[in-house]
Amino acid sequence: MSIYSIWVLEYAYIPEMPLSALVYGDHNKGTCKLPYAYTLLKSDEHTILIDCGHDDAAYGKFLADRSGVVNFAAPRDVLAEVGMTPEDIDHVIITHAHFDHMGGLALFPNAKFHIQEAELSRWIWAMSLDRRFRWLMRTTDPGDILRCVELARDGRLVSVNGDREDVFPGIDLRIAADTHTPGSQFVVIRNDGRRESEDSFVVTGDLVYRMENLDGGEPADPFYRPVGMGIGSQTNMVFALDAIVEAAGGDHGRVVPPHEARLPERFPSRLTERGLQVIEVALADGATSFVES
């Protein structure tokens, strides 16, 4: 039994991202493509996004342009590749508040948004600091934080306090505090619905950029290497990587980092006419593939 279809949907990318930003210590190792993507979970009951991308306008566009992001596609066009619309999304799980993960809050009018309380409160704290500390906010849009408060006022924000089991059937949220961001979380999908699942996937947010974060580039003798970008503890990051692998049953192949450009080598996929990837991680029972003809 598989409850959810799972697709990673690329909506933009950075053509040449320094590897040192993605894998700690990989200085002078060159560059790679960095996809920007969100993950769609579809069951009979729910249509859920993990992260919601950015809005290619105003400050979100400024941050994207500064980062070298190209080939942006709006959610309506991206979701159409799997037969969905932004209005179909009923819940969005925010892994963390960086602009490319939370900048699309206004683009999903029927969704409730789930974010760790520690993530939201610490960004408000960071916004209150003197300008000399502004590096902390370098990839966060203050407008997104304000929109979260507006969503709370409107009854559309769920503030999560730590780990949560079965926030939806078979879906657990796990906090990774003081790592990439103050309150990052990763998402465990137990696709058979069992507590001791034999069919789990873990969507990592930015706790994992590339598989080298999990195996150190030495699959035969793996070790953890944290991501190269973050504002928290690298030690906490290393232990978060271990928690991710444990949640995936020890199988690196069931860890799904949306920024990993090599995901199409592991899962069925296709390129859209715009040159963006649609990656099919799993299909629910009876569901139709959107990558295989």
VEXMIBA-980973 format. One record per residue (C-alpha): residue number from 1; residue in one letter; chain; y, x, z. Coordinates in pm, 1 decimal. Layout:
R   n res chain       py       px       pz
R NUM   A     A        Y        X        Z
...
REM end
This chain:
R   n res chain       py       px       pz
R   1   M     A      0.0      0.0      0.0
R   2   S     A    346.7    126.1    -91.6
R   3   I     A    641.9    -71.4     44.3
R   4   Y     A    929.4    101.9   -135.4
R   5   S     A   1009.7    225.8   -478.9
R   6   I     A   1214.6    542.4   -436.2
R   7   W     A   1448.6    685.5   -698.2
R   8   V     A   1685.8    980.3   -674.4
R   9   L     A   1977.3    898.2   -903.5
R  10   E     A   2199.7   1181.3  -1020.3
R  11   Y     A   2561.1   1074.3  -1072.1
R  12   A     A   2736.0   1410.9  -1133.6
R  13   Y     A   2674.8   1781.4  -1084.4
R  14   I     A   2824.7   2124.6  -1036.3
R  15   P     A   2701.5   2342.0  -1325.8
R  16   E     A   2723.4   2675.4  -1144.0
R  17   M     A   2703.7   2669.4   -766.3
R  18   P     A   2671.7   3002.4   -582.2
R  19   L     A   2324.2   3031.1   -434.2
R  20   S     A   2478.5   3179.9   -121.5
R  21   A     A   2633.5   2839.6    -47.3
R  22   L     A   2292.5   2674.4    -59.0
R  23   V     A   2058.2   2927.0    103.2
R  24   Y     A   2195.5   3128.9    393.9
R  25   G     A   2212.9   3497.5    311.8
R  26   D     A   2153.6   3468.8    -64.0
R  27   H     A   2463.6   3671.5   -144.1
R  28   N     A   2508.0   3808.8   -496.4
R  29   K     A   2201.4   3615.3   -614.6
R  30   G     A   2383.4   3422.8   -887.1
R  31   T     A   2436.1   3051.6   -937.0
R  32   C     A   2242.2   2733.1  -1004.8
R  33   K     A   2308.0   2371.4  -1094.2
R  34   L     A   2382.9   2148.4   -793.7
R  35   P     A   2312.9   1780.1   -864.2
R  36   Y     A   2515.1   1512.4   -687.8
R  37   A     A   2289.0   1215.2   -622.3
R  38   Y     A   2206.9    918.5   -405.9
R  39   T     A   1864.3    776.9   -329.2
R  40   L     A   1764.1    415.6   -391.1
R  41   L     A   1492.6    241.8   -188.5
R  42   K     A   1374.0    -94.7   -323.4
R  43   S     A   1129.9   -328.7   -148.7
R  44   D     A   1064.9   -701.1   -160.8
R  45   E     A   1307.6   -741.3    131.5
R  46   H     A   1580.3   -480.7     86.5
R  47   T     A   1774.3   -273.1   -164.1
R  48   I     A   1894.4     33.7     25.9
R  49   L     A   2095.3    337.8    -74.6
R  50   I     A   2078.7    664.2    111.4
R  51   D     A   2436.3    787.7     70.0
R  52   C     A   2680.6    635.2   -176.4
R  53   G     A   2835.7    922.0   -369.3
R  54   H     A   3208.7    958.5   -414.1
R  55   D     A   3482.3    758.9   -579.9
R  56   D     A   3620.0    963.0   -868.2
R  57   A     A   3977.5    867.4   -784.0
R  58   A     A   4255.9    972.0   -547.8
R  59   Y     A   4152.6   1232.2   -287.8
R  60   G     A   3784.1   1200.0   -375.9
R  61   K     A   3864.8   1315.3   -728.9
R  62   F     A   4074.7   1601.0   -592.6
R  63   L     A   3782.6   1721.5   -379.5
R  64   A     A   3538.4   1684.5   -669.7
R  65   D     A   3763.9   1870.3   -912.4
R  66   R     A   3821.0   2148.1   -659.7
R  67   S     A   3444.7   2181.5   -618.5
R  68   G     A   3383.9   2199.2   -994.7
R  69   V     A   3205.6   1863.8  -1025.2
R  70   V     A   3154.9   1737.9  -1382.3
R  71   N     A   2994.3   1448.0  -1570.8
R  72   F     A   3069.6   1180.5  -1309.6
R  73   A     A   2910.6    838.8  -1365.9
R  74   A     A   3015.0    530.6  -1169.2
R  75   P     A   2757.0    348.8   -953.4
R  76   R     A   2743.5     53.0  -1192.5
R  77   D     A   2628.3    280.9  -1474.0
R  78   V     A   2394.4    485.8  -1254.9
R  79   L     A   2222.3    185.3  -1095.2
R  80   A     A   2185.8     11.3  -1431.6
R  81   E     A   1931.3    280.1  -1521.6
R  82   V     A   1692.4    119.7  -1270.7
R  83   G     A   1796.7   -241.8  -1325.0
R  84   M     A   2033.1   -267.6  -1026.5
R  85   T     A   2404.2   -329.8   -967.1
R  86   P     A   2632.2   -221.6   -680.8
R  87   E     A   2634.3   -583.8   -562.0
R  88   D     A   2255.1   -569.0   -515.7
R  89   I     A   2279.3   -304.5   -242.9
R  90   D     A   2247.9   -466.6    100.8
R  91   H     A   2239.5   -151.9    316.1
R  92   V     A   2363.2    206.9    283.6
R  93   I     A   2238.1    480.9    515.9
R  94   I     A   2495.7    759.3    542.4
R  95   T     A   2336.0   1097.8    611.7
R  96   H     A   2676.9   1253.1    682.7
R  97   A     A   3043.9   1201.8    606.2
R  98   H     A   3118.1   1461.0    337.5
R  99   F     A   3299.7   1311.9     40.4
R 100   D     A   3005.5   1328.0   -202.3
R 101   H     A   2787.0   1129.7     39.5
R 102   M     A   3030.9    877.9    188.2
R 103   G     A   3318.0    856.3    -60.6
R 104   G     A   3179.7    546.5   -232.0
R 105   L     A   3216.6    309.7     64.6
R 106   A     A   3440.9     71.3   -129.1
R 107   L     A   3205.4     50.2   -427.3
R 108   F     A   2926.7   -153.8   -261.6
R 109   P     A   3088.5   -481.4   -155.0
R 110   N     A   2782.3   -650.3     -3.7
R 111   A     A   2641.2   -357.7    193.4
R 112   K     A   2628.5   -272.4    559.9
R 113   F     A   2668.2     97.8    632.6
R 114   H     A   2465.0    292.5    890.4
R 115   I     A   2608.4    616.3   1031.8
R 116   Q     A   2547.2    820.0   1343.8
R 117   E     A   2807.8    752.3   1612.6
R 118   A     A   2836.1   1126.9   1676.4
R 119   E     A   2916.9   1186.0   1310.5
R 120   L     A   3202.1    938.5   1298.7
R 121   S     A   3353.6   1022.6   1636.8
R 122   R     A   3354.1   1398.5   1579.9
R 123   W     A   3527.6   1363.9   1244.1
R 124   I     A   3797.7   1158.7   1414.7
R 125   W     A   3824.9   1445.3   1664.1
R 126   A     A   3849.5   1699.8   1380.3
R 127   M     A   4124.8   1495.3   1217.4
R 128   S     A   4325.3   1516.5   1539.8
R 129   L     A   4334.0   1896.8   1546.1
R 130   D     A   4624.0   2117.4   1446.0
R 131   R     A   4650.4   2211.9   1077.7
R 132   R     A   4520.6   2560.8   1142.6
R 133   F     A   4176.0   2404.4   1198.4
R 134   R     A   4181.0   2215.1    866.8
R 135   W     A   3888.3   2412.1    721.6
R 136   L     A   3663.7   2181.7    927.1
R 137   M     A   3780.2   1892.0    706.2
R 138   R     A   3755.3   2081.1    378.0
R 139   T     A   3489.4   1855.9    222.9
R 140   T     A   3566.1   1538.1    417.1
R 141   D     A   3811.8   1274.1    296.5
R 142   P     A   4011.8   1138.9    593.6
R 143   G     A   4042.2    813.8    400.4
R 144   D     A   3664.0    771.2    421.9
R 145   I     A   3679.8    796.5    800.6
R 146   L     A   3950.9    530.7    809.8
R 147   R     A   3741.9    308.5    582.6
R 148   C     A   3454.0    335.1    830.5
R 149   V     A   3681.4    198.2   1101.3
R 150   E     A   3782.4    -86.7    870.3
R 151   L     A   3415.6   -159.5    799.3
R 152   A     A   3350.7   -172.2   1174.6
R 153   R     A   3635.1   -421.0   1212.0
R 154   D     A   3481.5   -632.0    934.7
R 155   G     A   3131.3   -628.4   1086.1
R 156   R     A   2988.0   -407.1    812.2
R 157   L     A   2931.3    -83.3   1003.2
R 158   V     A   2626.9     -4.4   1217.3
R 159   S     A   2688.7    281.5   1461.4
R 160   V     A   2357.7    457.3   1528.0
R 161   N     A   2308.4    648.9   1852.4
R 162   G     A   2037.1    907.6   1796.7
R 163   D     A   1690.4    847.3   1656.2
R 164   R     A   1597.4    496.6   1542.5
R 165   E     A   1252.2    373.6   1445.4
R 166   D     A   1197.0     91.6   1197.4
R 167   V     A   1565.1     38.6   1128.4
R 168   F     A   1404.6   -132.1    829.5
R 169   P     A   1027.9   -176.4    790.9
R 170   G     A    878.2    171.8    767.9
R 171   I     A   1214.4    352.2    776.9
R 172   D     A   1318.1    580.3   1062.8
R 173   L     A   1647.5    762.3   1119.0
R 174   R     A   1640.2   1104.8   1282.7
R 175   I     A   1953.2   1275.7   1407.6
R 176   A     A   2014.0   1646.4   1349.9
R 177   A     A   2315.4   1700.2   1572.4
R 178   D     A   2546.7   2000.1   1537.8
R 179   T     A   2390.7   2127.5   1214.8
R 180   H     A   2541.2   2082.2    867.8
R 181   T     A   2782.7   1836.7   1030.8
R 182   P     A   2824.2   1705.9   1387.6
R 183   G     A   2594.1   1406.6   1345.7
R 184   S     A   2386.3   1454.8   1032.8
R 185   Q     A   2075.1   1241.6   1002.9
R 186   F     A   1770.1   1245.4    779.8
R 187   V     A   1563.0    949.0    669.3
R 188   V     A   1186.4    915.6    709.2
R 189   I     A   1018.4    661.9    480.6
R 190   R     A    669.2    569.3    598.6
R 191   N     A    577.9    403.2    272.5
R 192   D     A    250.1    260.5    398.1
R 193   G     A    428.5    109.3    698.9
R 194   R     A    194.2    279.0    944.3
R 195   R     A    319.5    459.4   1251.5
R 196   E     A     75.3    743.7   1180.9
R 197   S     A    164.4    738.8    814.6
R 198   E     A    -32.3    907.5    539.9
R 199   D     A    237.2    831.7    282.2
R 200   S     A    568.7    956.8    422.0
R 201   F     A    869.9   1096.3    240.9
R 202   V     A   1175.5   1255.2    401.2
R 203   V     A   1519.2   1231.2    239.1
R 204   T     A   1714.5   1519.6    383.5
R 205   G     A   2082.2   1474.3    303.7
R 206   D     A   2239.2   1822.2    312.2
R 207   L     A   2002.6   1961.8    572.5
R 208   V     A   1806.4   2094.2    272.6
R 209   Y     A   1965.2   2198.7    -56.6
R 210   R     A   1677.4   2391.1   -211.8
R 211   M     A   1311.6   2439.5   -129.0
R 212   E     A   1394.3   2794.8    -22.2
R 213   N     A   1550.4   2640.5    287.9
R 214   L     A   1197.2   2534.8    384.4
R 215   D     A    992.3   2834.3    273.4
R 216   G     A   1246.0   3118.8    270.9
R 217   G     A   1149.9   3192.5    -88.4
R 218   E     A    805.6   3305.4     31.4
R 219   P     A    568.9   3006.1     -9.5
R 220   A     A    266.0   3213.6     92.9
R 221   D     A    426.8   3303.6    426.3
R 222   P     A    702.6   3045.1    470.3
R 223   F     A    993.8   3062.7    709.7
R 224   Y     A   1305.7   2853.3    753.1
R 225   R     A   1640.9   2954.5    604.0
R 226   P     A   1934.8   2725.7    678.4
R 227   V     A   2177.6   2604.2    416.7
R 228   G     A   2474.5   2826.1    346.3
R 229   M     A   2735.7   2558.3    411.7
R 230   G     A   2787.3   2384.6    742.1
R 231   I     A   3010.3   2365.9   1046.4
R 232   G     A   2747.0   2358.7   1320.3
R 233   S     A   2476.5   2576.0   1470.9
R 234   Q     A   2243.6   2766.0   1238.8
R 235   T     A   1986.0   2771.5   1517.2
R 236   N     A   1997.7   2392.5   1537.3
R 237   M     A   1966.4   2384.4   1159.4
R 238   V     A   1646.3   2589.0   1169.0
R 239   F     A   1489.7   2351.5   1420.6
R 240   A     A   1606.4   2052.4   1214.6
R 241   L     A   1420.5   2198.4    917.0
R 242   D     A   1107.5   2215.3   1129.7
R 243   A     A   1154.3   1851.0   1233.1
R 244   I     A   1185.5   1754.5    866.3
R 245   V     A    863.8   1932.8    773.6
R 246   E     A    684.1   1776.3   1070.2
R 247   A     A    804.8   1429.4    966.3
R 248   A     A    666.1   1497.7    618.2
R 249   G     A    324.7   1569.1    765.9
R 250   G     A    364.9   1940.2    700.2
R 251   D     A    381.4   1881.9    323.5
R 252   H     A    689.0   2037.0    161.2
R 253   G     A    611.8   1829.7   -146.9
R 254   R     A    710.0   1516.4     44.2
R 255   V     A   1051.3   1651.2    138.2
R 256   V     A   1316.4   1508.8    -95.2
R 257   P     A   1646.9   1702.6   -104.1
R 258   P     A   1875.8   1509.7   -342.8
R 259   H     A   2076.1   1826.3   -423.3
R 260   E     A   1762.7   2013.5   -540.5
R 261   A     A   1793.1   2066.2   -917.8
R 262   R     A   1417.0   2123.3   -951.6
R 263   L     A   1308.2   1779.2   -827.0
R 264   P     A   1218.2   1676.7  -1186.2
R 265   E     A    951.4   1947.7  -1178.2
R 266   R     A    784.3   1765.4   -887.4
R 267   F     A    829.6   1397.0   -969.3
R 268   P     A    833.5   1186.9  -1288.4
R 269   S     A   1183.1   1177.3  -1433.0
R 270   R     A   1396.2   1122.9  -1740.3
R 271   L     A   1742.3   1215.0  -1861.3
R 272   T     A   1990.0    936.5  -1929.5
R 273   E     A   2209.2    936.1  -2238.7
R 274   R     A   2477.8   1098.5  -2022.3
R 275   G     A   2244.0   1383.5  -1932.6
R 276   L     A   2185.4   1272.2  -1572.3
R 277   Q     A   1845.7   1264.2  -1404.6
R 278   V     A   1656.7    954.1  -1291.4
R 279   I     A   1380.6   1079.8  -1061.6
R 280   E     A   1100.0    846.1   -955.1
R 281   V     A    960.3    963.1   -623.6
R 282   A     A    740.9    657.4   -556.6
R 283   L     A    671.8    307.4   -683.2
R 284   A     A    610.7      5.7   -462.5
R 285   D     A    299.7   -197.5   -525.8
R 286   G     A    346.8   -392.3   -848.0
R 287   A     A    681.7   -228.9   -932.4
R 288   T     A    779.9   -121.0  -1282.8
R 289   S     A    848.4    240.4  -1367.6
R 290   F     A   1194.5    323.8  -1499.4
R 291   V     A   1100.6    670.9  -1620.3
R 292   E     A    776.7    612.5  -1808.8
R 293   S     A    764.4    414.8  -2132.4
REM end
